[in-house]
Amino acid sequence: MKALIRLYGPPYIEAVAALEKIAVENPRICLMNQVLLHADPYTQAVDWVYNYFKGRGKVSYERCGGILAKAEDLEGHDFVFVWMLEPTKGYVDELIKRIDGALRPLGVMYTITFKK
């Protein structure tokens, strides 16, 4: 299952970083976003990914080898969370609360679409 996010309004980069922090803190989620999508192909190297994410939360080097979802998972959206295992309804509700809590202080609005 995946949660596709479309962001509205600045500050875009800060909003993406806030969503990345949510994903980094959950070992059952992979992510992709437009910032990473348009980065140099070298960014797929585990060393680069580790250095990029280590400032966004507790993340192990091993986790960085599989934290990125496929580019096509974005489906034209700004950000995507991809679950490795099917989430429960409670877990999806908690994700929405965490997104609200992360984006509200930034003044960024969003839409979220869930797909299996």
N, C-alpha and C positions, 0 to 999 in steps of 0.2 A: 504494500500500500504506500502511496505517496501523498504528500500535502504540497500542493503548488501554491506559491505565494506571489501576489502582484503587489508591489509597493507604490504608494502615491505620496508624492511630496518629498522635499528635502528634509533632512539630510540623508541622502541615499546611502552613501558609504557607511555612515554610522549605523543605519538600520540594518544593512547587510552584516556588519560586524556583530551587532546584537543577536541576530539570528544565528550566525556562526557559533557564537558562544553557547547558545541553547543546544545546538547539535553536538558540539564538542563535549559537552557535559553529559551526553547520553550515548553510551556505547552501542545502543541498538539502532542508531540512526546514521545514515550516510547523507551527504549534502552536495549540492552544486548550486552555483549562483552565477550571475552574469559577469561579475568581477573576475572570478576564477576561470570562467569560460573563455574570456578574452585575454587572459594572461599568456605569457610565453609558454610553448609546449614543455619547456624545461620544468614548469611548475608541477608536472606529474611525478617528479623525482621525490622519493620519500623524505630525503633531507630537507628539501625546500618546503614540502607540505608540513613537516614537523616544526620548522622554524616559523612558518606562517601562523600555525594554530597554537603554538605553545603560549602565546600571550593572551589567548582567549579562554583559557581554562586549563584544567588538568587533562592532559592528553599524553598518552604514551607514544613512543616511537613506533611500536608495533601497530597501534590503532591507525596511525597516519598512512600506513600501507593500504588501508581499505576504507578510509573516511570519505573519499570523493565518489559521488554517484556518477553515472554516465551523463555526458553532455545532453543527449537526447531526452533524458528524464525531465529537463527543464520545460520542454514543450512551449518555448517562447515566454515563459514567466521569468520573474526576477530571481526567485529562490525556490529550491525544492528540498524537502525533507523526505528521505526514502527509508522506510523501516526494513530492517533485515528480517524481522519476524512480524507476523500480523499483530497490530496493536489492539488492545482492548478499548472499549468506549471510554473508560475512565482515563486511560493513558492519552487518548486523543483530546479529551476535555482538558486535561492538565497541560498539554502542549499549547492549546489555544490560550489558556490563562497565562502561560509563560510568555507567549508572543505578545499578548496584550500588555503585560507588565513591562516588557522590553521596549516596545515601540511607542506606547502612550507618552512617556516622558520626552521622547524625541519629537512628538507631534506628527508622526508618520502614520498614515492610514494604510490599510491593507485589505485585500480580499484573499480568501483561502478556499481552495477547491481540493477535495479529496478524491483520489482515483485508486482503484484496485489494479 
